[in-house]
Amino acid sequence: MDLQKYVDGFGAMTCIVSVEKLANGKRGKFRIVTGNKTYIDSIEHPAPGAELLIQKFTPNQEYTNYLTRDLNFEEYCYKAAVEKRCLNSYATADRIQGVWFNMTFLPVAYEEGNLCFCTYTMEINFEANLDRMASLPADVTANVIKICLELRSVKEFGEMMNDVIHDVRNMFDAEHCCILLMDSFEKKCTVLCEALAENTVLTSMNNYNDAGFYDIADSWTDLIAGSNCLVVNDEYDLDVVKERNPIWYESFTSAHGKNIVLFPLKYRDKLLGYIWAMNYDELKATSIKETFETTASILASAISNNLLMDRLKVLSSKDILTGVMNRNEMNNYVDKICMESTAPDTSVGVIFADLNGLKRVNDEHGHNEGDTLLKNAAKALEEVFDTNEIYRAGGDEFTIIIAGITEEELAKRVEDIRKAEEKYEHVCFAIGQCYEDSRFNVRQALRLADERMYEDKRKFYAAHPELKR
C-alpha cells in the first residue's frame, strides 16, 4: 500500500503512525511513518507556541523525536491501529500552553508483519472551541451533567463534594476515587473527599498522606510529562511509571493499585490538586478521561471559590498579626451566645488581658519590636486557651470568653496566664476576670472584667512608674 499517497488524500494535517504489535498484547515502537505536506509543515514551520522538540521531519522515526513521550497518545494510536477503533479527542497539553488540539485517530486497513497503522489528524486551536468541547459521547455527557447538578446543591461544600466523588466512583465502577488538594505554601496535602468500594482491599488516602507525601504528589507533574493527564491502564503503562517515577510506582503498587486515571485540577493555571479514579473497569478508561477533561475546570472553579471564601472568613475573623480571633468575631460570638434561645443555658467566664508596656516598647525599640511583643503575648495566652477562645479586642487588649466553665477553673486559668507570661520577655498582663452563672449575662461579665482589668493596670503602674505609658 502506498501510505504516502494515502495520507496525501487528507485535507487536514495528517500523518501515518505505525504501532509495533508484540506477543501477549504488548506494545513496541510508535513511529511517524510519513505525513502530508500540511502535517510536515506543522513540524518544520510551526506556528508560534506550537513548536515541537525538533523542526526537521524524517520519515519512519519514533514520535518521541518530536514530542515528550505521551501515554495518552500511545493509547489512542494503539486502539486505532491494533483494535481498529475510530477515536476523537479535544484537549490541551501543558507542554504547549494556550493551544487546543482537535485529534482524530482512524485505523488503516493495512498491516506489515507485526506493524499496524492508523492515521493521526489534528487541528490546532489557539482558543478553546466551546462547541467542540460540548460535543461529547452520550455517556460522558450524562456524567458531566450529573456532576454539574451535584455542584448546584445547597448542601455544605464538603458534603456536596463527597456526593460528587461517590457519583464518580459509581460511574466508572472504580474501587477508589479521590480529590486531593495541594498547598504549595505549607507543603502539605489534604483529602477533600474520597469514595471506596465495598469489600475493597484499598484503604483511605489519609493512611498514606503523611508529612512526606507532598513530595510524591508534587512529582506527578513530571510523571504526566506535559500531557493533560496520566492514564495507567496496564503493565505496559506501569513500566513507564516505574521508569519515570520509581518512588510513586512502589507507593502505587504496594497500595494494590492496578490502573488509574490521574487528572490535575487547575484554576487559572494554578494547580489546586488532583482527582483520580483507581482500579476501574478498564473498558471505561476513555470515558473517565473525557469526563475529567470536561469537568476538571468546573470542579477546580468550585474548589477555588470555596478556598477563597475560607480565606475571606479567616481575614474577617482572625487577627492577622497574632493569629487569634479578632474583635469582629468576638462581637459575633457574643451576639450568638446571647441569641441562642433554644440551646441549654450555661455559665460563662470572661478574662480581659491588657498588655503592659507596649507603648514604651514601640517608642524605644520601634514598632517591629512592638509587633513581636504582641505575638509573644498571644503565644502565652495560647498556652492556656484554645486559639478560638482568644480575641484581640484592641491594640494591646486581649479578651477570652469561655462558655460552660466553672468559677474555680476560671481562677486557675488566670494563674496559668501568670505562669505562661514569664516565659516571654517583656510580656506582662493587666488582668480582669468575671464569672456569671448564665451566658445571657455575658455583656455584664465583659463590662465587669474590663473594669477589674483597669484596676489591675492602675496598681501595676503605681508599682512601676518607670514603665508608665
N, C-alpha and C positions, 0 to 999 in steps of 0.2 A: 504494500500500500504506500502511495506517495503521501507521506504525512505533511510535507511542505505544501503541496497543492491543496491538501485537505484544509489545513489551517488558514491558508490564504483566502479561503472562501468565506471566512468570518469578517464581518464589517467592523466589529468592536475589537479592542486589543485582546488577543487570544494567543495562548501557547499550548503546546502539547507536553503533557507530563507523563513520564514513564514511571511505573511502580514495579519494583522487583518483588515478585511473589515467591516467598521461600516456603520450605516444608513446615508443617504444623501451624499454618496460618501466620507465620512470622513475616516481617517486612524487611526488605533490603534497602537499596538506594532509591531515592526520589530524584529524578533528573528532568531538567527542562530540555526536551529534545530539540524543539525548534519553535519559532513563533512567527506570526505575521508581521508585516512592516510596522504596524501601529504599536504592537507589543514591544518589538525590538527598539523602536524609537523611545518608548517609555523608560527603557533602561539606559540607552546611550544618550538621550537628550531629555532627561526628566524635567517635569515641572518643578519650580522651586518648592521645597518642602517634601518632595516625593522621591528623593534620591535614594538609591539602594547602595549596597556595600561597594560595588564596583560599577563603572559605567561603560563596560565593554561586554557585548554578548558573544558567548562562544557556545555553539550547539552541543547538546548532549552532556551538559555539565550538571553536577548536583545543584539543586536550588539553593543550598546553603552558601554557594559562592556569591549569591546576590542578596540574601537576607538571613538574619539570625534564625537558627532552627526553630520551627514553629510546629508544635504537636497538633494544633488545630488544623493547620494547612495540610499536614500529612494525613490526618484522619479523613478529611474531606476527599483528598486525592485517592486514598485507598478505597473508600466506599464507592467512589465513582468509577475508578479503573477496574478494581477487582470484583466488587459486589454489583457493578453495573447499575448504580443508582444515580438519579439526577438530583443535584443538590444546589441550593442557593443560600447565600449568607450576605447580610448587610451589617458591617461592623467597622469600628475604628480600632486602631492599634497604637499602643503607647510609643512604639518605635518611630512613628511618623505622626507627629502632633497635628491636629486640625484637619486630618484627611480621613474621609469615609470611603470604604471600598464596597462596591456592589459586585459580588463574586458569584459566578455560576460554574459548576463542575458537571461535565457531561461525559458519559462513557463513550469510548471509541470501540467499535466492533472489529477489533484487530488485535492480535497478540503475536509476539515473537518469543517463542520458548517460554521462559518464566516471566517475561515482561508483559504487563498490561498497561493500557494507555487511557488517558482522559484528556479532555480539553479544560483549560482554565481560562475563563473570560472575566475580565474585570473592567469596571467603570469607576473612575476616581471622582469623588465629590469633595470640594473644599468647604462645603457647608452640608450639614445633615439634611437629607431629604426626608421630611416628615411623612410624606405619603408612602415612601418606600418603607420607612420604619414601621408604619401601621399595617403593611401588607404581610400578615403572618399566617402560618398554618392554623387551622381551626383549633387544634388542641392547645397551641401556645396562646392564641387569642383568649381562649377560655381561662387559661391560667392567669394571664395578665389582668383580665377583668376581675377575677376573684380577688387577687392581691390588692388591686386598686380599691375595690369595695371594702375590704377589710381596713384599709388605711383611712377610710371615711368614717370609721366607727367613732362613737362618742366615748369609748372606754378610755381609761387611763393609758398613757403611752406604752408602758411596759406590758400591760395586759393585752393591748392591741397587737404589739409586735409578737407576743407569744402566740396569739391566734394565727398571725401570718406565717410564722415558721412551722407551726403544726400543719397548716394547709399545704405549705411547700413540701413537707415530708410526705404527706399523703398523696400529693400529685405524682410523685416520682417513685413511690414505694421504696424510699430511702430508709436506711437504718438510723441515720443521724443527719440532721440539718442544724445549722447554727449561724448566727450573726455575731461576729467577734469585732469589737471596737478597739482601735489602737490610739493611744495618747502618746504622740511623739515627744511631748514636753516632759511628761512624767515617766516615759519609757515603760509603759505598762499596758496590758490588755485587759479588757472587760468583756465578759459574756453578756451580750444584751439579751439574747433569747436563744433557746435551742429546743429541739424535739428529738426524742429517742423512740425507736420502735419497741414494741413489747417483745420480751424474750430475746433481746439482742445482747451479745457479749460486749458491745461497745458501752463506754461509760461517759459520764458528763465531762464536757470540756473543762469544767472547773477543776477536775482532778489533775489536769496537765498544765493549767495556767498558773505556773509558779513564777518566781522572780526572773527566771531565765528564759521564759517562753517568748517574751517580746522580741528577743534577738532572732528566734526561729521565725516568728511571723514577719519580722522585718526583712528576712531573706527571701520571702515569697515573691517580691518584686523581681529579683534576679532570676528566680525559678520560672516565672511567667515569661521573662526574656523578651519584653517588647510587644508581646501579643496582648489581647484584651482579657484573657483568662487562661486558666490551666484546666485541661481535661485529661484525666488519667483513667483510661478505660481498661487496660490490660497489662500484662507483664512487659510488653514492649515499651509502653509508656512509663512503667515503673523503672525500667532500666535507665531511661533518660533522666528521671527524677534522681535516681541513685547517683548518676554521673554528675549532675548539676548540683545536687544538694544532699550529700550523704547523711548529714545530721537529721534533716527532716525526714528523709527516707526511712531511717531507723525509727524515728518517732512515729511515723505514719503506719509502717508495717507492724511494729510492736503493739500498736493500739488496734490491731486487727483490721486495718484499712485495706480494702481491695480496689476500690475505684473512688474517684472524687471529681466533682466539678467545683473549682475554686474561683470565685469571681470578686475582684476588688470593688469596693463601694467608694466612689469618689464624688465630691461635690465641688464644682469649680476647680477641678484639677487637684484638690486636696484629698489625700487618702484618709478616709474615716475608719476603714476596717475591711472585713471580708464577709461574704456569705458563701456557704458551701452546702452541697448535698453529697453524702458519703455512703458507699455501699448501696447503690441504687440499682434498679432494673437497667441493665446495660442497653437495652433497646430504646431507652428514654434519654440517652446522653445528649442527643441533638436537641430534643425538646427542652431539657434542663438548660442547656447553653443558651438557646434562643429566648427562653423565658427570663433568664437572668440578664441577658443583654438588653432586654426591653425594660425590665423592672428595676435594674440596679440604680439607675439615675433617680427613679421615683422614690425608692427606699432611701437612698442617700440624702435626698432632699428632705424627707420626713425626719430622718435621724439628725441632720444638721440643724433643722428648725428646733427640734427638741433640745439639742445641746445648747443652742443659742438661748432658749427660754430658761434652761438651767443656769446658764451664766448670768443672765439678767436677774434671775431670782437671787443668785449669790450676791450680785452687785447691790441689789435692793435690800438685802437682809444682813449682809456681813460688813464689818468694818475692814476696809482694805488694808490698813496699816497693821492691825493686830490680829486679824483673823477671827475675832469673836463677833458676836451679833451686834448690829448697830441699833441706834435709837428708834428708827422706824420699825424694826422688827420687835423691839421692846413694847412700843405702843400697840402694835398689832396683837401681841401676846396678852397684854393687859386687857385689851378690849375683848379678846376671845374668852379669857377665863371669867370675865365679868358677865358675858352674854350667854354662856353655855348653860341655859336654864335646865336642860334635860339631863346633863351629866351630874353624877353624885358630887355633893359639896365636899371639899377637902380643906385642910389647913393650908396656909401659905406663909413662907418666910421670905423676907427681903433684907438684903445687905447692900449698903452703899459703901464703896471703897474708893476714896478720892486720893490720888497720888500726891504726896507731899513733895515740894521742892522742884516740880517740873519747870516752872518759870526760871528759877535760878540756874538750872542746867542749860536751858535754852539760851539764857543771856550770857553765861560764862563760857559755854563749850559749843554752842551752835545747835541748830535745830536737828541736825543728824544725830547728835548725842541724845537730844530730847526724844527723837523717834525711837532710838534704841531703848531708852528707859521705858517708854510706853509698851514696847514689845515685850520687854522683860517683865513688866507689871502683869501683862496678860498671861505670860507663861506661868508666873507664880500663882495666879488665880486658877489656871487650868490644871494645876497640880491638885486642886481641891474640888473643883467643879467641872462638869461637862461643858464643852465649849458653847453648846446651845442654851446654857443657863446663864451665860455671862454676856452682858451688854455694855458696850462703850456708849454711855449716855451723853457724854460731852467730851471736851478736850482732855481733861485728866481725871474724869469721873467714870467709874465702872459701877454697874448695878447687877446684882444677882437676884433672880426670882426663882424660888423653888416651891412647887405645889406638893402637898402631901408630906411635908417634913414635920418632925416634932420640934418642940422648943429646945429640948436638950441637944438634939442633933444640930440645930442652927447655931447654938452657942459653941459647940465643938468645932463646927466649920470655921467660925471666926478665929478660934485658937489655931486651927490649921493654917489659916491665912498668915498669921503672925510667924509661924514656923517657916512657911514657904518663902516669905519675902526676905528672910535672912540669907537666902541662897543667891540673891541677885543684888549687885552693887547699886546703892542709892535707891532701891525700891523700899518705900515706906508708905503705908496707907493710913489715912484717917478713916475710921470705920464707924458706921452706924448700922444697927440692926433692929428689926421689928418682927414679931411673930403675931399672927392672927389665926383664930380658930376657923374662920370662914374665908374662902378665896374671894368672896364678893367684897371683902374689906381690903383688897389689895391696894387700892389707891390710898387709903388711910395709912396702910403699912408703908407705902413709898414715902408719904409725907413725913411720918414719924422717923423713919430710918434716915432720911435726909437731914432732919433737924439734929439727930443724935450724931451724925457724921460731922456736921459743922461744929458741934460742941467738942468732939474729939480733936478736930483740927485746931480749934482755938487753944486747947490745952497743949497740943504739940508745939505750936509756935511760941506759946508762953514759955515752954521749957527750952526751946531752941530759937531764940530771937535772931540768931545769925543766919538762919535759913528762911526767914520770913520773906515772902514774895511781894 
